[in-house]
Structures are given as C-alpha cells and as structure tokens.
Amino acid sequence: MRIARDLASAVGNTPLIRLRKASELTGCEILGKAEFMNPGQSVKDRAALFIIQDAVKRGLLKPGGTIVEGTAGNTGIGLALVGASMGFKTVIVIPETQSQEKKDMIRLAGAELVQVPAAPYKNPNNYVRYSGRLAEEMARTSDKGVIWANQFDNTANRQAHIETTGPEIWEQTGGKVDGFICAAGSGGTVAGVGMALQPKGVKVGLADPMGAALHSFYTTGEFKSEGDSITEGIGQGRITANLEGFTPDFSYQISDHEALPIVFDLLSEEGLVMGGSTGINVAGAIRMAKEMGPGHTIVTILCDYGNRYQSKLFNPEFLTAKGLPVPSWLDRAPASIP
Ligand code: PMP
C-alpha cells in the first residue's frame, strides 16, 4: 500500500522534470525538481515540516500549540497546511502591501492573518520583528507551546534540504548529476542541497535576482545591491544562519528581463505554470550549463505554482507599467463566441 498517513507525510518526493527547451539550448540535461507539486504548491512545505517537527522534538510544541511567523507567502501557506495536518494553529504576520491572492490563500489555509504596515527591517514594527515579539508575548500565556518559526535563522529549514531534497536529487539521477543551482530567500534550499551534494562532487550555483546582495558578496566579499526585481520570495541581503558555512561554486545575477521570458515559455511550451523565482532558477541553470559545457546534468528548483501571481506576473498592465516584456499570448483578448 502506498498511502500517506496525513498531509504532512505527503511533503517531498517530488518528481524531476526534464526542461526541454533549456536542455536543447545548452546541450545539457536541465532538470527541474517539481516543488510546486508539494501540498502547499511550493518548496517551503519542506522547511515548514522540518521546523515544526524540530519544535515538537525539542518539546516546544504540544498538540494544539501555535506556530507564529512573519512571511509574505509560501512559508505561511506551508506552515498553515502542514501545521493543521499535525494539529497546530498558525498565526501569520504579513505586510499589508502584499497581494490579495496571497492573503486570501493564507486565510484559506486556516491561518490567522495579522496585517502590519510595510516597514524596513530596522523598524521594530517590521513584519518579521513584529512576529518574533508576538510569539514571545503569546508564549507567556500558553501551556501548549508557541513557537516563532524564524525561517531565516532557524537551521531546521536547511536541514529539510540536507535530509530530503539533496538525497532525492542524488537518488533520482542515480548519482549522475554534475550541477545544482537555485536562488536564495532564506537560503535554506541552496545551502541545504549544497551541503548534501557538494561533498559528492556536485558543483552548486547561486542564481541571484537584481536587488539582492549575495552575488556581490560571493564574488567580491562586499554586500552591494543594484536594480530591482518583481520576483517574490527571493533576494537576500545578508548571510542568514541557513547560509552560514555554505559557499557556492558559481554565482550569477539574473535580471527579470532574462527570467520572465523563460517563465512565459515554460507555461506556453512545456505546460509548467510557475512563479517568477523559477524563471531566475532556470536562467541560472542555463548560464551554468553554458559555463560547464555540453553533456552535463544540472538540476534546479521549480519553486512554486504560478496561480498565486496572476495579478502581477501574468497581468499585461502590471508588466507594461514595470517596463517588462509581455508575451503575445498573454496580450491576446479572450476568444469571443459568435
Ligand atoms: N521561490 C519562492 C517563490 C519562495 O517563496 C522562496 C522562499 N521564500 C524561495 C524561492 C527560496 O527558498 P529558500 O527560502 O529556501 O531560499
């Protein structure tokens, strides 16, 4: 029998999908780890599961306990769904500027949503700092346990990728994998898979969006950022605890102009409806394949499903206002019925 005990047990073991166009373009095998096939439709379900399991193991959460996190999206959805499946409540603190689709999805996933005005990290009312304080306050009056998930600096996050994503990639390719590359939000995915696969001789790359400072740090030793990106969930300006002890072998800075046509082609030519970070990842895989040369196998992450970006990534007005490319099929009016 192959029955998942509950939803939490259905996280992970995602397929590797060959990306036809990227492979043909480079003469390499470019493979996408289909993380959008997780129950919460993103790679963050793995981190959510490991963060919760770690808190339970350490006695910090008991049945009916509460998980608090400041997040703009996928981590909140993952924590809410996996948390509900394991018997926990979730409180998600979100900047009120985030898209309605994400707020709706987090509420639908069963979390209590606390909206705060958008503020930079140095402001104590920044959503991440607010969520840490809220967790502390709630913990004072709870006997079932309240944890702050703290995805950026809680290394249970990258442990998920050390123990599951990395080994899955190794097994699925029969060890025939030369490279792995992805972008960093918390850095859990790139560092965790890196730590699992670099000791086996796999080269690991970072694909950094504009506006992030990691590419500059890994190539010059200085945190500098320039430009901007509409991609959500990625783009880091510091070495989080999850990134500590990890160094990429390759690093590329990828613009939205390079990444978005890939997102649109994946949708119209390969049936893959992806979010923007997947475009950054696949663009990075193509750059790394060109640098390594034909004949290599390179794996990247298909991070999340595109429907949660309908009003931005797949909205011609939004793209035009940002000066970004609009694919012809997106611009077409719907066919009218005579
Ligand atoms: N893509 C998307 C859409 C995300 O939400 C995230 C996580 N915020 C990432 C990529 C990056 O994952 P990680 O936090 O493991 O670096």
Residues whose N, C-alpha, C, O or C-beta is under 5 A from the ligand:
A	BS01	PMP	N74 A183 A184 G185 S186 G187 G188 T189 E232 G233 I234 G275 S277 C303 D304
